[in-house]
Amino acid sequence: MDGDRIRVSFDGTGETANGPINMPTIGTRSSVRAAVKGLLMPKDPTNEGHFLALDFDLPPGLIVTPQRPAPCDSYGYLGVVLMELT
């Protein structure tokens, strides 16, 4: 955290996998957003304002930011891991 900002960095995360366990970037963002929302405001109705303080550092080519044509299919476990790590 830096003041009123939450910075989420995946710099240093493993590279894109050969198998279908890669999570698309939108899924990565969604998992982190869900975790932050659950921690900070679990009972509020969700709206875009809950996520305005989040800054993402998502370098391309990682298991959480694969580039086409990397396979993405079986990433459910990775989504849970991201929520637990957040």
PDB file of N, CA, C and O in Angstrom:
ATOM      1  N   MET A   1       0.843  -1.175   0.000  1.00  0.00           N
ATOM      2  CA  MET A   1       0.000   0.000   0.000  1.00  0.00           C
ATOM      3  C   MET A   1       0.884   1.233   0.000  1.00  0.00           C
ATOM      4  O   MET A   1       1.973   1.252   0.574  1.00  0.00           O
ATOM      5  N   ASP A   2       0.384   2.246  -0.654  1.00  0.00           N
ATOM      6  CA  ASP A   2       1.077   3.524  -0.689  1.00  0.00           C
ATOM      7  C   ASP A   2       0.018   4.607  -0.541  1.00  0.00           C
ATOM      8  O   ASP A   2      -0.649   4.971  -1.510  1.00  0.00           O
ATOM      9  N   GLY A   3      -0.131   5.116   0.671  1.00  0.00           N
ATOM     10  CA  GLY A   3      -1.167   6.112   0.909  1.00  0.00           C
ATOM     11  C   GLY A   3      -2.540   5.485   0.772  1.00  0.00           C
ATOM     12  O   GLY A   3      -2.888   4.565   1.512  1.00  0.00           O
ATOM     13  N   ASP A   4      -3.309   5.977  -0.162  1.00  0.00           N
ATOM     14  CA  ASP A   4      -4.656   5.449  -0.382  1.00  0.00           C
ATOM     15  C   ASP A   4      -4.720   4.547  -1.610  1.00  0.00           C
ATOM     16  O   ASP A   4      -5.801   4.327  -2.155  1.00  0.00           O
ATOM     17  N   ARG A   5      -3.577   4.020  -2.052  1.00  0.00           N
ATOM     18  CA  ARG A   5      -3.495   3.142  -3.219  1.00  0.00           C
ATOM     19  C   ARG A   5      -3.063   1.742  -2.791  1.00  0.00           C
ATOM     20  O   ARG A   5      -2.295   1.586  -1.842  1.00  0.00           O
ATOM     21  N   ILE A   6      -3.553   0.739  -3.485  1.00  0.00           N
ATOM     22  CA  ILE A   6      -3.105  -0.644  -3.311  1.00  0.00           C
ATOM     23  C   ILE A   6      -2.471  -1.068  -4.625  1.00  0.00           C
ATOM     24  O   ILE A   6      -3.134  -1.110  -5.661  1.00  0.00           O
ATOM     25  N   ARG A   7      -1.188  -1.382  -4.573  1.00  0.00           N
ATOM     26  CA  ARG A   7      -0.464  -1.791  -5.775  1.00  0.00           C
ATOM     27  C   ARG A   7      -0.288  -3.294  -5.737  1.00  0.00           C
ATOM     28  O   ARG A   7       0.240  -3.843  -4.770  1.00  0.00           O
ATOM     29  N   VAL A   8      -0.733  -3.957  -6.793  1.00  0.00           N
ATOM     30  CA  VAL A   8      -0.624  -5.399  -6.919  1.00  0.00           C
ATOM     31  C   VAL A   8       0.364  -5.678  -8.043  1.00  0.00           C
ATOM     32  O   VAL A   8       0.121  -5.330  -9.198  1.00  0.00           O
ATOM     33  N   SER A   9       1.487  -6.314  -7.692  1.00  0.00           N
ATOM     34  CA  SER A   9       2.522  -6.585  -8.684  1.00  0.00           C
ATOM     35  C   SER A   9       2.723  -8.082  -8.865  1.00  0.00           C
ATOM     36  O   SER A   9       2.807  -8.834  -7.894  1.00  0.00           O
ATOM     37  N   PHE A  10       2.798  -8.493 -10.101  1.00  0.00           N
ATOM     38  CA  PHE A  10       3.094  -9.881 -10.426  1.00  0.00           C
ATOM     39  C   PHE A  10       4.464 -10.001 -11.072  1.00  0.00           C
ATOM     40  O   PHE A  10       4.788 -11.019 -11.682  1.00  0.00           O
ATOM     41  N   ASP A  11       5.259  -8.957 -10.933  1.00  0.00           N
ATOM     42  CA  ASP A  11       6.621  -8.991 -11.443  1.00  0.00           C
ATOM     43  C   ASP A  11       7.368 -10.126 -10.743  1.00  0.00           C
ATOM     44  O   ASP A  11       7.334 -10.226  -9.517  1.00  0.00           O
ATOM     45  N   GLY A  12       8.027 -10.960 -11.498  1.00  0.00           N
ATOM     46  CA  GLY A  12       8.741 -12.094 -10.932  1.00  0.00           C
ATOM     47  C   GLY A  12       7.935 -13.378 -10.912  1.00  0.00           C
ATOM     48  O   GLY A  12       8.451 -14.424 -10.519  1.00  0.00           O
ATOM     49  N   THR A  13       6.682 -13.320 -11.329  1.00  0.00           N
ATOM     50  CA  THR A  13       5.839 -14.504 -11.400  1.00  0.00           C
ATOM     51  C   THR A  13       6.318 -15.400 -12.536  1.00  0.00           C
ATOM     52  O   THR A  13       6.947 -14.924 -13.481  1.00  0.00           O
ATOM     53  N   GLY A  14       6.025 -16.689 -12.449  1.00  0.00           N
ATOM     54  CA  GLY A  14       6.441 -17.649 -13.467  1.00  0.00           C
ATOM     55  C   GLY A  14       5.968 -17.269 -14.860  1.00  0.00           C
ATOM     56  O   GLY A  14       4.934 -16.628 -15.043  1.00  0.00           O
ATOM     57  N   GLU A  15       6.764 -17.690 -15.832  1.00  0.00           N
ATOM     58  CA  GLU A  15       6.438 -17.405 -17.228  1.00  0.00           C
ATOM     59  C   GLU A  15       5.238 -18.227 -17.684  1.00  0.00           C
ATOM     60  O   GLU A  15       4.817 -19.168 -17.011  1.00  0.00           O
ATOM     61  N   THR A  16       4.705 -17.858 -18.823  1.00  0.00           N
ATOM     62  CA  THR A  16       3.579 -18.572 -19.414  1.00  0.00           C
ATOM     63  C   THR A  16       3.910 -20.058 -19.510  1.00  0.00           C
ATOM     64  O   THR A  16       4.994 -20.437 -19.954  1.00  0.00           O
ATOM     65  N   ALA A  17       2.962 -20.892 -19.089  1.00  0.00           N
ATOM     66  CA  ALA A  17       3.145 -22.341 -19.114  1.00  0.00           C
ATOM     67  C   ALA A  17       2.819 -22.903 -20.492  1.00  0.00           C
ATOM     68  O   ALA A  17       2.070 -22.301 -21.261  1.00  0.00           O
ATOM     69  N   ASN A  18       3.384 -24.048 -20.785  1.00  0.00           N
ATOM     70  CA  ASN A  18       3.085 -24.719 -22.057  1.00  0.00           C
ATOM     71  C   ASN A  18       1.695 -25.341 -22.037  1.00  0.00           C
ATOM     72  O   ASN A  18       1.037 -25.437 -23.073  1.00  0.00           O
ATOM     73  N   GLY A  19       1.250 -25.762 -20.859  1.00  0.00           N
ATOM     74  CA  GLY A  19      -0.061 -26.378 -20.734  1.00  0.00           C
ATOM     75  C   GLY A  19      -1.150 -25.345 -20.500  1.00  0.00           C
ATOM     76  O   GLY A  19      -0.860 -24.154 -20.399  1.00  0.00           O
ATOM     77  N   PRO A  20      -2.406 -25.786 -20.413  1.00  0.00           N
ATOM     78  CA  PRO A  20      -3.550 -24.867 -20.359  1.00  0.00           C
ATOM     79  C   PRO A  20      -3.845 -24.280 -18.989  1.00  0.00           C
ATOM     80  O   PRO A  20      -4.991 -23.923 -18.714  1.00  0.00           O
ATOM     81  N   ILE A  21      -2.843 -24.168 -18.118  1.00  0.00           N
ATOM     82  CA  ILE A  21      -3.106 -23.637 -16.774  1.00  0.00           C
ATOM     83  C   ILE A  21      -2.936 -22.124 -16.688  1.00  0.00           C
ATOM     84  O   ILE A  21      -3.087 -21.550 -15.610  1.00  0.00           O
ATOM     85  N   ASN A  22      -2.628 -21.479 -17.789  1.00  0.00           N
ATOM     86  CA  ASN A  22      -2.462 -20.021 -17.807  1.00  0.00           C
ATOM     87  C   ASN A  22      -3.795 -19.326 -17.562  1.00  0.00           C
ATOM     88  O   ASN A  22      -4.835 -19.750 -18.065  1.00  0.00           O
ATOM     89  N   MET A  23      -3.745 -18.259 -16.787  1.00  0.00           N
ATOM     90  CA  MET A  23      -4.962 -17.490 -16.505  1.00  0.00           C
ATOM     91  C   MET A  23      -4.945 -16.200 -17.312  1.00  0.00           C
ATOM     92  O   MET A  23      -3.985 -15.434 -17.223  1.00  0.00           O
ATOM     93  N   PRO A  24      -5.983 -15.947 -18.093  1.00  0.00           N
ATOM     94  CA  PRO A  24      -6.038 -14.688 -18.837  1.00  0.00           C
ATOM     95  C   PRO A  24      -5.966 -13.485 -17.897  1.00  0.00           C
ATOM     96  O   PRO A  24      -6.401 -13.560 -16.747  1.00  0.00           O
ATOM     97  N   THR A  25      -5.426 -12.402 -18.382  1.00  0.00           N
ATOM     98  CA  THR A  25      -5.239 -11.203 -17.565  1.00  0.00           C
ATOM     99  C   THR A  25      -6.537 -10.744 -16.913  1.00  0.00           C
ATOM    100  O   THR A  25      -6.527 -10.307 -15.761  1.00  0.00           O
ATOM    101  N   ILE A  26      -7.639 -10.834 -17.621  1.00  0.00           N
ATOM    102  CA  ILE A  26      -8.919 -10.403 -17.046  1.00  0.00           C
ATOM    103  C   ILE A  26      -9.283 -11.265 -15.837  1.00  0.00           C
ATOM    104  O   ILE A  26      -9.874 -10.763 -14.881  1.00  0.00           O
ATOM    105  N   GLY A  27      -8.940 -12.547 -15.865  1.00  0.00           N
ATOM    106  CA  GLY A  27      -9.182 -13.422 -14.723  1.00  0.00           C
ATOM    107  C   GLY A  27      -8.284 -13.079 -13.551  1.00  0.00           C
ATOM    108  O   GLY A  27      -8.698 -13.148 -12.394  1.00  0.00           O
ATOM    109  N   THR A  28      -7.047 -12.707 -13.860  1.00  0.00           N
ATOM    110  CA  THR A  28      -6.109 -12.293 -12.821  1.00  0.00           C
ATOM    111  C   THR A  28      -6.634 -11.063 -12.098  1.00  0.00           C
ATOM    112  O   THR A  28      -6.659 -11.013 -10.869  1.00  0.00           O
ATOM    113  N   ARG A  29      -7.051 -10.075 -12.873  1.00  0.00           N
ATOM    114  CA  ARG A  29      -7.606  -8.856 -12.271  1.00  0.00           C
ATOM    115  C   ARG A  29      -8.852  -9.168 -11.447  1.00  0.00           C
ATOM    116  O   ARG A  29      -9.027  -8.634 -10.351  1.00  0.00           O
ATOM    117  N   SER A  30      -9.707 -10.024 -11.971  1.00  0.00           N
ATOM    118  CA  SER A  30     -10.953 -10.362 -11.275  1.00  0.00           C
ATOM    119  C   SER A  30     -10.700 -11.073  -9.959  1.00  0.00           C
ATOM    120  O   SER A  30     -11.367 -10.789  -8.965  1.00  0.00           O
ATOM    121  N   SER A  31      -9.747 -11.994  -9.937  1.00  0.00           N
ATOM    122  CA  SER A  31      -9.434 -12.716  -8.700  1.00  0.00           C
ATOM    123  C   SER A  31      -8.917 -11.768  -7.625  1.00  0.00           C
ATOM    124  O   SER A  31      -9.321 -11.858  -6.465  1.00  0.00           O
ATOM    125  N   VAL A  32      -8.031 -10.868  -8.004  1.00  0.00           N
ATOM    126  CA  VAL A  32      -7.493  -9.901  -7.043  1.00  0.00           C
ATOM    127  C   VAL A  32      -8.597  -8.966  -6.567  1.00  0.00           C
ATOM    128  O   VAL A  32      -8.709  -8.692  -5.372  1.00  0.00           O
ATOM    129  N   ARG A  33      -9.404  -8.481  -7.489  1.00  0.00           N
ATOM    130  CA  ARG A  33     -10.493  -7.580  -7.107  1.00  0.00           C
ATOM    131  C   ARG A  33     -11.453  -8.251  -6.132  1.00  0.00           C
ATOM    132  O   ARG A  33     -11.880  -7.634  -5.156  1.00  0.00           O
ATOM    133  N   ALA A  34     -11.794  -9.514  -6.390  1.00  0.00           N
ATOM    134  CA  ALA A  34     -12.711 -10.233  -5.501  1.00  0.00           C
ATOM    135  C   ALA A  34     -12.119 -10.381  -4.107  1.00  0.00           C
ATOM    136  O   ALA A  34     -12.826 -10.230  -3.110  1.00  0.00           O
ATOM    137  N   ALA A  35     -10.827 -10.674  -4.034  1.00  0.00           N
ATOM    138  CA  ALA A  35     -10.177 -10.826  -2.735  1.00  0.00           C
ATOM    139  C   ALA A  35     -10.149  -9.509  -1.975  1.00  0.00           C
ATOM    140  O   ALA A  35     -10.460  -9.475  -0.784  1.00  0.00           O
ATOM    141  N   VAL A  36      -9.784  -8.434  -2.644  1.00  0.00           N
ATOM    142  CA  VAL A  36      -9.720  -7.119  -1.988  1.00  0.00           C
ATOM    143  C   VAL A  36     -11.110  -6.697  -1.529  1.00  0.00           C
ATOM    144  O   VAL A  36     -11.276  -6.207  -0.411  1.00  0.00           O
ATOM    145  N   LYS A  37     -12.088  -6.882  -2.369  1.00  0.00           N
ATOM    146  CA  LYS A  37     -13.466  -6.531  -2.012  1.00  0.00           C
ATOM    147  C   LYS A  37     -13.916  -7.328  -0.794  1.00  0.00           C
ATOM    148  O   LYS A  37     -14.523  -6.773   0.121  1.00  0.00           O
ATOM    149  N   GLY A  38     -13.619  -8.630  -0.777  1.00  0.00           N
ATOM    150  CA  GLY A  38     -14.006  -9.475   0.348  1.00  0.00           C
ATOM    151  C   GLY A  38     -13.318  -9.109   1.652  1.00  0.00           C
ATOM    152  O   GLY A  38     -13.891  -9.262   2.731  1.00  0.00           O
ATOM    153  N   LEU A  39     -12.098  -8.627   1.549  1.00  0.00           N
ATOM    154  CA  LEU A  39     -11.360  -8.239   2.745  1.00  0.00           C
ATOM    155  C   LEU A  39     -11.771  -6.877   3.289  1.00  0.00           C
ATOM    156  O   LEU A  39     -11.896  -6.698   4.501  1.00  0.00           O
ATOM    157  N   LEU A  40     -11.979  -5.921   2.395  1.00  0.00           N
ATOM    158  CA  LEU A  40     -12.200  -4.546   2.837  1.00  0.00           C
ATOM    159  C   LEU A  40     -13.660  -4.141   2.991  1.00  0.00           C
ATOM    160  O   LEU A  40     -13.988  -3.342   3.868  1.00  0.00           O
ATOM    161  N   MET A  41     -14.539  -4.677   2.156  1.00  0.00           N
ATOM    162  CA  MET A  41     -15.948  -4.270   2.188  1.00  0.00           C
ATOM    163  C   MET A  41     -16.863  -5.445   1.848  1.00  0.00           C
ATOM    164  O   MET A  41     -17.600  -5.381   0.864  1.00  0.00           O
ATOM    165  N   PRO A  42     -16.830  -6.504   2.633  1.00  0.00           N
ATOM    166  CA  PRO A  42     -17.537  -7.725   2.251  1.00  0.00           C
ATOM    167  C   PRO A  42     -19.051  -7.599   2.144  1.00  0.00           C
ATOM    168  O   PRO A  42     -19.677  -8.372   1.418  1.00  0.00           O
ATOM    169  N   LYS A  43     -19.649  -6.656   2.840  1.00  0.00           N
ATOM    170  CA  LYS A  43     -21.114  -6.577   2.833  1.00  0.00           C
ATOM    171  C   LYS A  43     -21.670  -5.475   1.938  1.00  0.00           C
ATOM    172  O   LYS A  43     -22.883  -5.380   1.752  1.00  0.00           O
ATOM    173  N   ASP A  44     -20.798  -4.649   1.387  1.00  0.00           N
ATOM    174  CA  ASP A  44     -21.261  -3.580   0.490  1.00  0.00           C
ATOM    175  C   ASP A  44     -21.696  -4.157  -0.852  1.00  0.00           C
ATOM    176  O   ASP A  44     -21.082  -5.108  -1.336  1.00  0.00           O
ATOM    177  N   PRO A  45     -22.733  -3.607  -1.457  1.00  0.00           N
ATOM    178  CA  PRO A  45     -23.044  -3.975  -2.841  1.00  0.00           C
ATOM    179  C   PRO A  45     -21.850  -3.563  -3.717  1.00  0.00           C
ATOM    180  O   PRO A  45     -21.338  -2.451  -3.590  1.00  0.00           O
ATOM    181  N   THR A  46     -21.424  -4.444  -4.582  1.00  0.00           N
ATOM    182  CA  THR A  46     -20.235  -4.191  -5.389  1.00  0.00           C
ATOM    183  C   THR A  46     -20.498  -3.146  -6.459  1.00  0.00           C
ATOM    184  O   THR A  46     -21.529  -3.160  -7.131  1.00  0.00           O
ATOM    185  N   ASN A  47     -19.533  -2.232  -6.602  1.00  0.00           N
ATOM    186  CA  ASN A  47     -19.587  -1.262  -7.700  1.00  0.00           C
ATOM    187  C   ASN A  47     -18.158  -0.935  -8.108  1.00  0.00           C
ATOM    188  O   ASN A  47     -17.221  -1.274  -7.385  1.00  0.00           O
ATOM    189  N   GLU A  48     -17.977  -0.299  -9.226  1.00  0.00           N
ATOM    190  CA  GLU A  48     -16.655  -0.006  -9.773  1.00  0.00           C
ATOM    191  C   GLU A  48     -15.803   0.821  -8.821  1.00  0.00           C
ATOM    192  O   GLU A  48     -14.576   0.720  -8.855  1.00  0.00           O
ATOM    193  N   GLY A  49     -16.413   1.625  -7.986  1.00  0.00           N
ATOM    194  CA  GLY A  49     -15.672   2.452  -7.047  1.00  0.00           C
ATOM    195  C   GLY A  49     -14.813   1.662  -6.074  1.00  0.00           C
ATOM    196  O   GLY A  49     -13.803   2.162  -5.580  1.00  0.00           O
ATOM    197  N   HIS A  50     -15.217   0.421  -5.799  1.00  0.00           N
ATOM    198  CA  HIS A  50     -14.432  -0.406  -4.889  1.00  0.00           C
ATOM    199  C   HIS A  50     -13.027  -0.690  -5.435  1.00  0.00           C
ATOM    200  O   HIS A  50     -12.119  -1.007  -4.668  1.00  0.00           O
ATOM    201  N   PHE A  51     -12.851  -0.580  -6.723  1.00  0.00           N
ATOM    202  CA  PHE A  51     -11.602  -1.000  -7.346  1.00  0.00           C
ATOM    203  C   PHE A  51     -10.766   0.154  -7.889  1.00  0.00           C
ATOM    204  O   PHE A  51      -9.718  -0.077  -8.493  1.00  0.00           O
ATOM    205  N   LEU A  52     -11.212   1.389  -7.683  1.00  0.00           N
ATOM    206  CA  LEU A  52     -10.480   2.540  -8.209  1.00  0.00           C
ATOM    207  C   LEU A  52      -9.116   2.724  -7.556  1.00  0.00           C
ATOM    208  O   LEU A  52      -8.224   3.314  -8.166  1.00  0.00           O
ATOM    209  N   ALA A  53      -8.934   2.241  -6.345  1.00  0.00           N
ATOM    210  CA  ALA A  53      -7.658   2.409  -5.632  1.00  0.00           C
ATOM    211  C   ALA A  53      -6.647   1.310  -5.957  1.00  0.00           C
ATOM    212  O   ALA A  53      -5.536   1.317  -5.428  1.00  0.00           O
ATOM    213  N   LEU A  54      -7.023   0.367  -6.821  1.00  0.00           N
ATOM    214  CA  LEU A  54      -6.123  -0.734  -7.174  1.00  0.00           C
ATOM    215  C   LEU A  54      -5.275  -0.377  -8.387  1.00  0.00           C
ATOM    216  O   LEU A  54      -5.790   0.062  -9.415  1.00  0.00           O
ATOM    217  N   ASP A  55      -3.975  -0.572  -8.250  1.00  0.00           N
ATOM    218  CA  ASP A  55      -3.051  -0.417  -9.369  1.00  0.00           C
ATOM    219  C   ASP A  55      -2.399  -1.774  -9.623  1.00  0.00           C
ATOM    220  O   ASP A  55      -1.920  -2.424  -8.694  1.00  0.00           O
ATOM    221  N   PHE A  56      -2.385  -2.188 -10.871  1.00  0.00           N
ATOM    222  CA  PHE A  56      -1.824  -3.485 -11.236  1.00  0.00           C
ATOM    223  C   PHE A  56      -0.509  -3.323 -11.984  1.00  0.00           C
ATOM    224  O   PHE A  56      -0.374  -2.451 -12.841  1.00  0.00           O
ATOM    225  N   ASP A  57       0.452  -4.167 -11.653  1.00  0.00           N
ATOM    226  CA  ASP A  57       1.698  -4.282 -12.407  1.00  0.00           C
ATOM    227  C   ASP A  57       1.663  -5.683 -13.009  1.00  0.00           C
ATOM    228  O   ASP A  57       1.997  -6.665 -12.347  1.00  0.00           O
ATOM    229  N   LEU A  58       1.254  -5.761 -14.272  1.00  0.00           N
ATOM    230  CA  LEU A  58       1.054  -7.046 -14.930  1.00  0.00           C
ATOM    231  C   LEU A  58       1.917  -7.157 -16.188  1.00  0.00           C
ATOM    232  O   LEU A  58       1.430  -6.930 -17.296  1.00  0.00           O
ATOM    233  N   PRO A  59       3.196  -7.504 -16.023  1.00  0.00           N
ATOM    234  CA  PRO A  59       4.045  -7.665 -17.196  1.00  0.00           C
ATOM    235  C   PRO A  59       3.504  -8.783 -18.096  1.00  0.00           C
ATOM    236  O   PRO A  59       3.040  -9.801 -17.583  1.00  0.00           O
ATOM    237  N   PRO A  60       3.552  -8.620 -19.402  1.00  0.00           N
ATOM    238  CA  PRO A  60       3.052  -9.656 -20.309  1.00  0.00           C
ATOM    239  C   PRO A  60       3.954 -10.893 -20.302  1.00  0.00           C
ATOM    240  O   PRO A  60       5.138 -10.821 -19.975  1.00  0.00           O
ATOM    241  N   GLY A  61       3.363 -12.016 -20.668  1.00  0.00           N
ATOM    242  CA  GLY A  61       4.132 -13.242 -20.824  1.00  0.00           C
ATOM    243  C   GLY A  61       4.290 -14.078 -19.575  1.00  0.00           C
ATOM    244  O   GLY A  61       5.137 -14.971 -19.530  1.00  0.00           O
ATOM    245  N   LEU A  62       3.484 -13.802 -18.552  1.00  0.00           N
ATOM    246  CA  LEU A  62       3.526 -14.581 -17.320  1.00  0.00           C
ATOM    247  C   LEU A  62       2.367 -15.572 -17.293  1.00  0.00           C
ATOM    248  O   LEU A  62       1.474 -15.514 -18.139  1.00  0.00           O
ATOM    249  N   ILE A  63       2.385 -16.477 -16.323  1.00  0.00           N
ATOM    250  CA  ILE A  63       1.293 -17.440 -16.197  1.00  0.00           C
ATOM    251  C   ILE A  63      -0.033 -16.732 -15.906  1.00  0.00           C
ATOM    252  O   ILE A  63      -1.106 -17.275 -16.169  1.00  0.00           O
ATOM    253  N   VAL A  64       0.051 -15.513 -15.360  1.00  0.00           N
ATOM    254  CA  VAL A  64      -1.146 -14.729 -15.059  1.00  0.00           C
ATOM    255  C   VAL A  64      -1.419 -13.650 -16.110  1.00  0.00           C
ATOM    256  O   VAL A  64      -2.382 -12.893 -15.982  1.00  0.00           O
ATOM    257  N   THR A  65      -0.586 -13.576 -17.138  1.00  0.00           N
ATOM    258  CA  THR A  65      -0.767 -12.608 -18.233  1.00  0.00           C
ATOM    259  C   THR A  65      -0.294 -13.216 -19.555  1.00  0.00           C
ATOM    260  O   THR A  65       0.531 -12.621 -20.249  1.00  0.00           O
ATOM    261  N   PRO A  66      -0.806 -14.389 -19.904  1.00  0.00           N
ATOM    262  CA  PRO A  66      -0.320 -15.040 -21.122  1.00  0.00           C
ATOM    263  C   PRO A  66      -0.702 -14.254 -22.371  1.00  0.00           C
ATOM    264  O   PRO A  66      -1.694 -13.525 -22.390  1.00  0.00           O
ATOM    265  N   GLN A  67       0.091 -14.418 -23.388  1.00  0.00           N
ATOM    266  CA  GLN A  67      -0.173 -13.764 -24.670  1.00  0.00           C
ATOM    267  C   GLN A  67      -0.611 -14.836 -25.668  1.00  0.00           C
ATOM    268  O   GLN A  67      -0.176 -15.984 -25.585  1.00  0.00           O
ATOM    269  N   ARG A  68      -1.463 -14.459 -26.597  1.00  0.00           N
ATOM    270  CA  ARG A  68      -1.895 -15.407 -27.624  1.00  0.00           C
ATOM    271  C   ARG A  68      -0.697 -15.948 -28.374  1.00  0.00           C
ATOM    272  O   ARG A  68       0.233 -15.188 -28.645  1.00  0.00           O
ATOM    273  N   PRO A  69      -0.674 -17.170 -28.706  1.00  0.00           N
ATOM    274  CA  PRO A  69      -1.686 -18.231 -28.631  1.00  0.00           C
ATOM    275  C   PRO A  69      -1.524 -19.156 -27.424  1.00  0.00           C
ATOM    276  O   PRO A  69      -1.853 -20.337 -27.528  1.00  0.00           O
ATOM    277  N   ALA A  70      -1.035 -18.672 -26.296  1.00  0.00           N
ATOM    278  CA  ALA A  70      -0.851 -19.510 -25.107  1.00  0.00           C
ATOM    279  C   ALA A  70      -2.174 -20.156 -24.706  1.00  0.00           C
ATOM    280  O   ALA A  70      -3.216 -19.502 -24.734  1.00  0.00           O
ATOM    281  N   PRO A  71      -2.140 -21.433 -24.333  1.00  0.00           N
ATOM    282  CA  PRO A  71      -3.370 -22.120 -23.941  1.00  0.00           C
ATOM    283  C   PRO A  71      -3.879 -21.658 -22.578  1.00  0.00           C
ATOM    284  O   PRO A  71      -3.108 -21.530 -21.628  1.00  0.00           O
ATOM    285  N   CYS A  72      -5.167 -21.414 -22.497  1.00  0.00           N
ATOM    286  CA  CYS A  72      -5.830 -21.003 -21.250  1.00  0.00           C
ATOM    287  C   CYS A  72      -7.109 -21.818 -21.123  1.00  0.00           C
ATOM    288  O   CYS A  72      -8.041 -21.627 -21.904  1.00  0.00           O
ATOM    289  N   ASP A  73      -7.166 -22.707 -20.168  1.00  0.00           N
ATOM    290  CA  ASP A  73      -8.372 -23.510 -20.007  1.00  0.00           C
ATOM    291  C   ASP A  73      -8.557 -23.952 -18.563  1.00  0.00           C
ATOM    292  O   ASP A  73      -9.623 -23.727 -17.991  1.00  0.00           O
ATOM    293  N   SER A  74      -7.566 -24.563 -17.968  1.00  0.00           N
ATOM    294  CA  SER A  74      -7.688 -25.165 -16.637  1.00  0.00           C
ATOM    295  C   SER A  74      -7.047 -24.292 -15.577  1.00  0.00           C
ATOM    296  O   SER A  74      -6.136 -24.728 -14.874  1.00  0.00           O
ATOM    297  N   TYR A  75      -7.516 -23.070 -15.462  1.00  0.00           N
ATOM    298  CA  TYR A  75      -6.871 -22.112 -14.555  1.00  0.00           C
ATOM    299  C   TYR A  75      -7.659 -21.875 -13.276  1.00  0.00           C
ATOM    300  O   TYR A  75      -7.360 -20.930 -12.547  1.00  0.00           O
ATOM    301  N   GLY A  76      -8.638 -22.689 -12.984  1.00  0.00           N
ATOM    302  CA  GLY A  76      -9.454 -22.509 -11.783  1.00  0.00           C
ATOM    303  C   GLY A  76      -8.643 -22.513 -10.503  1.00  0.00           C
ATOM    304  O   GLY A  76      -8.867 -21.689  -9.616  1.00  0.00           O
ATOM    305  N   TYR A  77      -7.700 -23.440 -10.406  1.00  0.00           N
ATOM    306  CA  TYR A  77      -6.868 -23.502  -9.210  1.00  0.00           C
ATOM    307  C   TYR A  77      -6.009 -22.259  -9.069  1.00  0.00           C
ATOM    308  O   TYR A  77      -5.798 -21.769  -7.959  1.00  0.00           O
ATOM    309  N   LEU A  78      -5.514 -21.749 -10.182  1.00  0.00           N
ATOM    310  CA  LEU A  78      -4.696 -20.537 -10.148  1.00  0.00           C
ATOM    311  C   LEU A  78      -5.526 -19.349  -9.642  1.00  0.00           C
ATOM    312  O   LEU A  78      -5.010 -18.499  -8.916  1.00  0.00           O
ATOM    313  N   GLY A  79      -6.791 -19.290 -10.018  1.00  0.00           N
ATOM    314  CA  GLY A  79      -7.666 -18.223  -9.521  1.00  0.00           C
ATOM    315  C   GLY A  79      -7.811 -18.258  -8.010  1.00  0.00           C
ATOM    316  O   GLY A  79      -7.795 -17.220  -7.349  1.00  0.00           O
ATOM    317  N   VAL A  80      -7.955 -19.483  -7.460  1.00  0.00           N
ATOM    318  CA  VAL A  80      -8.055 -19.638  -6.016  1.00  0.00           C
ATOM    319  C   VAL A  80      -6.750 -19.231  -5.348  1.00  0.00           C
ATOM    320  O   VAL A  80      -6.757 -18.561  -4.315  1.00  0.00           O
ATOM    321  N   VAL A  81      -5.630 -19.640  -5.939  1.00  0.00           N
ATOM    322  CA  VAL A  81      -4.316 -19.273  -5.386  1.00  0.00           C
ATOM    323  C   VAL A  81      -4.165 -17.748  -5.344  1.00  0.00           C
ATOM    324  O   VAL A  81      -3.697 -17.196  -4.349  1.00  0.00           O
ATOM    325  N   LEU A  82      -4.558 -17.080  -6.412  1.00  0.00           N
ATOM    326  CA  LEU A  82      -4.443 -15.612  -6.444  1.00  0.00           C
ATOM    327  C   LEU A  82      -5.279 -14.975  -5.353  1.00  0.00           C
ATOM    328  O   LEU A  82      -4.834 -14.027  -4.706  1.00  0.00           O
ATOM    329  N   MET A  83      -6.481 -15.479  -5.139  1.00  0.00           N
ATOM    330  CA  MET A  83      -7.326 -14.913  -4.092  1.00  0.00           C
ATOM    331  C   MET A  83      -6.727 -15.157  -2.718  1.00  0.00           C
ATOM    332  O   MET A  83      -6.809 -14.290  -1.848  1.00  0.00           O
ATOM    333  N   GLU A  84      -6.129 -16.313  -2.511  1.00  0.00           N
ATOM    334  CA  GLU A  84      -5.515 -16.627  -1.217  1.00  0.00           C
ATOM    335  C   GLU A  84      -4.267 -15.787  -0.976  1.00  0.00           C
ATOM    336  O   GLU A  84      -3.994 -15.396   0.159  1.00  0.00           O
ATOM    337  N   LEU A  85      -3.506 -15.504  -2.031  1.00  0.00           N
ATOM    338  CA  LEU A  85      -2.276 -14.727  -1.882  1.00  0.00           C
ATOM    339  C   LEU A  85      -2.526 -13.238  -1.696  1.00  0.00           C
ATOM    340  O   LEU A  85      -1.678 -12.532  -1.151  1.00  0.00           O
ATOM    341  N   THR A  86      -3.673 -12.757  -2.138  1.00  0.00           N
ATOM    342  CA  THR A  86      -3.954 -11.324  -2.083  1.00  0.00           C
ATOM    343  C   THR A  86      -4.171 -10.855  -0.694  1.00  0.00           C
ATOM    344  O   THR A  86      -4.420  -9.669  -0.475  1.00  0.00           O
TER     345      THR A  86
END
